[in-house]
Amino acid sequence: MAINKNTRYLIIALTVITVTAFGMVLAALGARALGGAGFTAGASEILSAEDVIRPTIAKEEKYYALPGMESQKNALSSAETGVLKKFDAAYTELKSSEPDSDLGADSSGGYGALKRPPKKLYGNAAFGVGSQAGVNSKVSRVGSPALGVNAMMGNFAESQAFAEGVVRARGAYAIDAESGAVIFAHNETARHPIASMQKIMTALLIFEAVEKGKLSLDDDISVSERASGMGGSQIFLDSGTVHKLHGLLKSIIIASANDSCVAVAEALSGSEESFVAEMNRRAVELAMDNTNFVNCTGLPAEGQYSCAADVSKMMRALVRHGEYFKYSGIWLENYVHPDGRETVMTNTNKLIRSLNGCDGGKTGFTNEAKFCVAATAKRESMRLIAVVIGAESGPVRFETAASVLNVGFANYENRRIADADKPYMTLEVKRGRVKETAVYTEKSVYIFAKKNEEKDVRFEVSSNGVKAPLKSGAKVGTLTVYVGGDKYDEVALVIRENLEKSRLTDEIKKIIGKF
């Protein structure tokens, strides 16, 4: 039966609409869309190329190759051709900006498809055509259309579009823990309640007090009636009971125990109010300009606030205490009370079980603050910190933090420029039994930078020389590192052998050796 021109156009239009709608439904469900492709950035899950469902409608040339479409190029609407052009342009731009990036065909209801499957497919889509980008492509979606959301891997730190498309929170921030370099910022100085993330400062002050010898982790802590009645998240301490500090500290870090916080605060400073004054004093020292603490627990209180950037500063200070990680990575443990009663402590930071390298962090939730998290993860020599304030739900805060951290690890590196395990130089030993000695940097020196980014690095050595006798570990100078003309780091130069003073016989041998 012959089909007239108008009928043919109608069939073509219905076919296009049906295929596109089917692709959008799949994308809305978080599935890999049959009719589209998306660029991805960040990941809570990595899928192999074999997991990618190849689209039935590929790019423009294949679109026209469908039955009855060979001569119908002019039948496409301007909007349809515009989408195809935008897809092509975005695909070309992303490939040229980061040729080694893993691209993914995922979570999109658009027309285009990748010509070849990617090596890896990341579950956190940041760019798609015609649908929504999935924070987790199997389950959920971010609330904004993916079209136009641009989170190209090479420009992640500057990408406001990434924040608009992926960050469903009041504020977010990510830094390198060693240098403090910022890799992502979204409303980072906006003041908001942060709920139990305030306990980061509580834990920090406890570790610092132990380090200064003000108290010991084995000290006994008595629980007041006020502490036992705090409510909220707690381990149900009984008034009048006595507990070891290390146990209470563990319950604060793992289970966010309010009763333990107040008990320790009273023991350390005499009252919670005095302890809070110390919290605010330390906040000033850390340049936390948008923070004010009213209590040590994070329970709602008028005039209490912080911001994503400030939370990262106190988290950065906390992770410098190695003892912290003895507690922060524990997932499940029972707290044993003096009478033998047990309270199950479950870590509120779910990322320690789901995110590669995550070994610490602190969550927070109140109706006022919504869902918050500060998370830290270490991969190889690099540790990053991400903060999310005021997310819509618990899963969203974790997904957002994971996305920010994953993209950070994918695009940045800690480049070692001085290895503490290898001699940096040798110096002459004056009046020593040996003529010279190897000199090492006291610690390894790293430069935090984007991958493949060249840095202008200059070293400056300052030393008064080496004069025996000296013991192993003695400082004999300073190495100053400059990056781009600015002072970046300063590290001591040390020796790693005992240097004995030359004896008379040694000096005679030296003189004879010259002839």
C-alpha positions in Angstrom: 0.0 0.0 0.0 1.4 3.4 -0.9 2.0 5.9 1.9 1.7 9.6 1.0 4.2 12.1 2.1 2.2 13.5 5.1 1.5 10.0 6.5 5.2 9.1 6.2 6.2 12.3 8.2 3.6 11.4 10.8 5.0 7.8 11.2 8.5 9.2 11.4 7.5 11.7 14.1 5.7 9.1 16.1 8.8 6.8 15.9 11.1 9.5 17.1 8.8 10.4 20.0 8.3 6.8 21.0 12.0 6.0 21.0 13.0 9.2 22.9 10.2 8.7 25.5 11.4 5.2 26.1 14.9 6.4 26.6 13.8 9.1 29.1 11.7 6.6 31.1 14.8 4.4 31.4 16.9 7.4 32.5 14.3 8.4 35.0 14.6 5.0 36.6 18.3 5.4 36.7 18.9 2.7 34.1 21.3 2.9 31.3 19.2 4.6 28.6 18.7 2.6 25.5 18.3 5.7 23.3 21.0 8.0 24.6 24.4 8.7 26.1 25.8 10.8 28.8 29.1 12.1 30.0 29.9 11.1 33.5 32.1 12.5 36.2 32.6 11.0 39.6 31.5 7.6 40.8 30.1 5.6 43.6 30.3 2.5 41.4 32.4 1.6 38.4 30.9 -0.5 35.7 32.8 -2.3 32.9 32.2 -1.5 29.2 30.3 -4.8 28.9 27.7 -3.4 31.2 26.8 -0.6 28.7 23.7 -1.2 26.6 24.5 -0.1 23.1 21.9 2.4 21.9 19.7 1.4 18.9 19.8 4.9 17.6 23.4 6.2 17.4 24.5 9.4 15.9 23.0 11.5 13.1 24.2 9.3 10.2 22.7 6.2 11.8 19.5 8.1 12.6 19.0 8.8 8.9 19.8 5.1 8.1 16.6 3.9 9.7 14.0 2.5 7.3 12.2 5.3 5.5 14.6 8.0 6.8 17.2 8.1 4.0 15.8 11.2 2.4 14.2 12.8 5.4 16.9 15.0 6.8 14.8 18.1 6.2 12.0 16.5 8.3 13.9 17.0 11.5 12.8 20.0 13.5 15.3 22.8 14.4 15.1 21.7 18.1 16.0 18.1 17.2 19.0 19.1 15.1 20.0 21.6 17.8 20.2 18.8 20.4 22.3 16.7 18.1 24.7 19.6 17.5 24.9 20.3 21.2 25.7 16.7 21.9 28.4 16.6 19.2 30.0 19.8 20.5 29.9 18.7 24.1 31.4 15.3 23.3 34.2 16.8 21.2 34.9 19.4 23.9 35.1 16.9 26.7 37.4 14.6 24.7 39.7 17.4 23.9 39.8 18.8 27.4 40.7 15.4 29.0 41.7 12.8 26.5 42.4 10.2 29.1 39.1 10.6 30.9 36.7 7.7 31.2 33.4 8.6 29.5 30.2 6.8 30.1 27.0 6.2 28.2 24.6 6.4 31.0 21.4 7.8 32.4 20.2 9.9 29.4 17.2 10.0 27.1 18.8 12.0 24.3 19.5 11.1 20.7 23.2 10.6 20.5 25.5 7.7 21.6 29.2 7.2 21.9 30.8 5.7 18.8 32.8 3.4 21.0 32.1 2.0 24.5 34.2 3.5 27.3 36.8 1.7 29.3 34.9 2.5 32.5 31.5 3.8 33.3 31.0 5.9 36.4 27.6 5.8 38.1 27.5 9.5 38.9 26.5 11.2 35.7 27.2 14.9 35.5 26.4 15.5 31.9 23.6 13.9 29.8 21.5 14.9 26.8 17.8 15.3 27.2 17.1 13.8 30.7 18.4 13.9 34.2 21.9 13.1 35.5 22.0 10.4 38.1 23.9 10.7 41.4 23.6 6.9 41.4 22.6 5.8 38.0 20.8 2.7 39.2 18.5 4.4 41.7 18.4 8.1 42.1 18.5 11.3 40.1 19.7 14.8 40.7 16.9 17.4 40.4 18.1 19.4 37.4 18.1 18.5 33.7 21.4 17.1 32.6 21.4 19.1 29.4 23.8 21.9 29.9 25.3 20.5 33.1 29.0 20.7 32.5 31.4 19.0 34.9 34.4 18.4 32.7 37.1 16.5 34.5 39.8 19.1 33.8 37.8 22.0 35.3 36.1 20.4 38.2 37.2 22.8 40.9 35.9 25.8 38.9 32.7 24.2 37.7 29.7 25.9 39.1 27.6 23.8 36.8 28.7 20.7 38.6 27.4 22.2 41.8 24.1 23.1 40.3 23.7 19.7 38.8 25.0 17.4 41.5 25.1 19.2 44.8 21.7 19.1 46.3 22.8 20.8 49.5 23.1 24.2 51.1 26.9 24.1 50.9 29.8 21.9 49.9 33.5 22.1 50.0 36.5 19.9 49.3 40.2 20.3 50.1 43.5 18.5 50.1 44.2 17.6 53.7 47.9 18.2 53.6 48.1 21.6 51.8 44.6 22.9 52.3 44.3 23.5 48.6 40.7 23.9 47.5 39.4 21.5 44.8 35.7 22.3 45.0 33.5 25.0 46.6 29.8 25.6 46.6 28.3 28.2 49.0 31.2 27.4 51.2 31.0 30.4 53.5 27.2 30.5 53.9 26.4 30.2 57.6 24.2 27.3 58.6 23.6 24.9 61.6 25.8 21.9 61.2 24.3 19.6 63.9 26.7 16.9 65.2 29.6 17.9 62.9 30.4 20.2 65.8 31.7 17.2 67.5 34.7 17.4 65.2 35.9 20.3 67.3 34.9 18.5 70.5 37.1 15.5 69.5 39.9 17.8 68.3 40.1 19.5 71.7 40.2 16.2 73.5 43.1 14.9 71.4 45.0 18.2 71.8 44.4 18.0 75.6 45.8 14.5 75.7 48.8 15.6 73.5 49.5 18.4 75.9 49.3 16.1 78.9 46.3 17.7 80.5 44.6 14.3 80.7 45.2 10.7 79.6 43.0 8.4 77.5 43.1 6.0 80.5 41.7 8.7 82.9 38.4 8.0 84.7 35.5 10.3 83.7 32.5 10.7 86.0 29.1 11.2 84.4 27.0 14.0 85.8 23.2 14.0 85.9 23.2 16.7 83.2 25.4 14.7 80.9 23.3 11.6 81.3 20.2 13.4 80.4 21.3 15.0 77.2 19.1 12.9 74.9 19.5 12.7 71.1 22.2 10.3 69.9 23.7 8.8 73.0 25.0 5.6 74.6 22.8 5.9 77.6 25.3 6.7 80.3 24.0 6.4 83.9 24.5 9.4 86.2 27.2 8.8 88.8 29.0 6.1 86.8 32.7 6.3 85.9 34.1 5.6 82.5 37.5 5.6 80.8 38.1 8.6 78.5 39.1 6.4 75.6 35.8 4.6 75.7 33.8 7.9 75.8 35.9 9.4 73.0 35.3 6.3 70.9 31.5 6.7 71.4 31.7 10.3 70.3 33.6 9.5 67.1 31.6 6.3 66.2 28.1 6.9 67.6 28.0 10.7 68.0 27.1 10.3 71.7 25.8 13.5 73.2 26.0 12.3 76.7 29.7 11.3 76.3 30.5 14.8 74.8 29.1 16.6 77.8 30.7 14.3 80.3 34.2 14.8 78.8 33.6 18.6 78.3 32.8 18.9 82.1 35.9 16.8 83.0 38.2 18.8 80.8 37.0 22.4 81.4 34.8 22.2 84.5 31.6 22.9 82.6 30.2 22.6 79.1 30.0 26.4 78.9 33.8 26.7 79.6 34.5 24.0 77.1 32.4 25.8 74.5 34.5 28.9 75.1 37.6 26.8 74.3 35.9 25.5 71.2 35.3 29.1 70.0 38.9 30.1 70.9 40.3 27.3 68.8 37.9 28.2 66.0 39.5 31.7 65.9 43.0 30.1 65.8 41.9 28.0 62.8 40.6 31.1 61.0 37.0 29.7 61.1 35.5 33.2 60.5 31.9 32.0 60.0 31.5 29.8 63.0 30.0 30.2 66.5 29.5 27.3 68.9 26.9 27.4 71.7 27.2 23.8 72.8 29.6 20.9 72.3 27.0 18.5 70.8 25.4 20.3 67.9 21.9 20.1 69.3 19.8 23.0 68.1 20.7 26.3 69.8 20.1 29.9 68.9 23.2 31.7 67.4 25.0 28.5 66.6 26.3 28.1 63.0 29.3 27.3 60.8 30.0 26.8 57.1 31.4 24.2 54.8 34.8 25.9 54.5 35.1 26.2 58.3 34.1 22.5 58.9 36.9 21.5 56.5 39.4 23.5 58.6 38.6 21.7 61.9 38.4 18.4 60.1 41.9 19.0 58.6 43.2 19.7 62.1 41.6 16.6 63.5 43.0 14.1 60.9 46.5 15.2 61.9 46.1 13.2 65.0 46.9 9.6 64.1 45.1 8.3 67.1 41.8 9.5 65.6 41.9 6.8 63.0 42.0 4.1 65.6 38.4 4.9 66.3 37.0 6.5 63.1 37.2 3.4 61.0 35.2 1.1 63.4 31.9 0.1 61.9 30.2 -1.7 64.7 31.1 -2.2 68.4 29.4 -2.7 71.7 30.0 -0.2 74.5 30.2 -2.0 77.8 28.9 -0.1 80.8 30.3 -0.5 84.3 27.4 -2.8 85.3 27.9 -5.0 82.3 25.1 -3.6 80.2 26.0 -3.1 76.5 25.0 -0.5 74.0 25.5 -1.2 70.3 27.5 1.6 68.6 27.1 1.8 64.8 29.2 4.3 62.8 27.0 7.0 61.5 29.5 7.6 58.6 28.3 5.0 56.0 31.1 6.0 53.6 33.7 4.0 55.5 32.1 0.9 54.1 31.2 2.2 50.6 33.9 4.6 49.5 37.3 3.6 48.5 39.9 4.9 51.0 37.3 6.5 53.4 38.5 6.0 56.9 37.0 8.9 58.9 34.4 11.6 59.1 31.5 13.0 61.0 27.8 13.1 60.2 25.1 15.4 61.5 21.3 15.8 61.4 18.7 17.9 63.0 15.5 19.2 61.4 17.1 22.6 61.3 20.5 21.5 59.9 19.1 18.8 57.6 21.7 16.1 56.6 25.4 16.9 56.9 28.7 15.0 56.6 32.4 15.7 56.7 34.3 12.8 55.2 38.0 12.1 54.6 39.5 9.5 52.3 43.1 8.6 51.5 44.4 6.9 48.3 48.1 6.4 48.0 49.8 9.5 49.3 46.8 11.9 49.0 44.2 12.6 51.6 41.1 14.6 50.7 38.3 16.1 52.8 34.8 16.8 51.6 32.1 18.6 53.5 28.4 18.7 52.7 25.9 20.8 54.6 22.1 20.7 54.5 21.4 17.9 52.0 17.9 16.7 51.4 18.4 13.2 52.8 21.0 10.9 54.3 21.8 9.1 51.0 22.1 12.4 49.2 24.8 13.7 51.6 26.8 10.5 51.2 26.4 10.4 47.4 27.4 14.0 47.1 30.5 13.7 49.3 31.5 10.5 47.4 31.1 12.3 44.0 33.2 15.2 45.1 35.9 13.0 46.5 36.0 10.6 43.6 36.4 13.5 41.1 39.1 15.0 43.3 41.1 11.8 43.3 40.6 11.3 39.6 41.9 14.8 38.7 44.5 15.7 41.3 47.7 14.1 42.7 50.3 14.6 45.4 53.5 14.8 43.5 56.5 13.8 45.6 59.4 16.2 45.1 61.5 15.2 48.0 61.7 11.6 49.4 62.4 11.3 53.1 63.7 7.8 52.5 66.4 8.9 50.1 69.4 11.2 50.7 68.6 14.7 49.5 72.3 15.8 49.4 75.6 15.3 51.2 77.5 17.7 53.4 81.1 17.9 54.6 81.6 16.9 58.2 83.9 19.2 60.1 86.1 17.6 62.7 84.5 14.3 62.1 85.8 10.8 61.7 84.1 10.7 58.3 84.6 13.3 55.6 80.9 13.7 54.6 77.4 12.5 55.6 74.1 12.0 53.8 71.4 14.5 54.6 67.7 13.8 54.4 64.5 15.8 54.5 62.8 15.3 57.8 59.6 14.4 55.9 58.7 13.8 52.3 57.5 16.8 50.5 54.6 16.7 48.1 53.0 19.2 45.7 49.3 19.0 45.3 48.4 19.7 41.7 46.1 18.7 38.8 47.4 15.6 37.0 49.7 16.4 34.1 50.0 20.0 35.2 53.5 21.4 35.2 54.7 23.3 38.2 57.6 25.8 38.5 59.4 24.4 41.6 62.5 25.9 43.1 64.5 24.7 46.2 66.6 26.7 48.6 68.9 25.1 51.1 70.0 26.9 54.3 72.7 25.3 56.4 75.6 26.2 58.7 77.3 23.0 57.9 77.9 19.8 59.9 80.2 19.8 62.8 80.9 16.6 64.8 79.9 15.3 67.2 76.2 14.9 66.3 73.6 12.2 66.9 71.4 10.7 64.4 68.3 12.8 63.8 70.1 16.1 64.4 68.9 19.0 62.3 71.6 20.5 60.1 69.7 22.8 57.9 66.4 23.8 56.2 65.0 23.1 52.8 62.5 25.7 51.5 60.3 24.9 48.6 58.9 27.6 46.3 56.2 26.9 43.8 55.5 29.6 41.1 57.6 32.0 43.1 55.6 31.6 46.3 56.9 29.9 49.4 55.1 26.5 49.5 56.7 24.5 52.3 59.7 24.4 54.7 61.2 21.2 56.0 64.2 20.4 58.2 67.3 18.7 56.9 68.6 15.9 59.2 71.3 13.3 59.4 70.6 9.7 60.1 73.9 8.5 61.5 75.9 9.2 64.6 78.9 11.4 63.8 81.8 11.0 66.1 84.4 13.7 66.7 87.7 13.1 65.0 90.6 11.8 67.2 94.3 12.7 66.9 95.1 9.5 65.1 92.3 10.3 62.6 93.8 13.8 61.9 97.3 12.3 61.5 95.9 9.8 58.9 94.2 12.7 57.0 97.5 14.6 56.9 99.5 11.6 55.7 96.8 10.9 53.1 97.5 14.3 51.5 101.0 13.4 50.6 
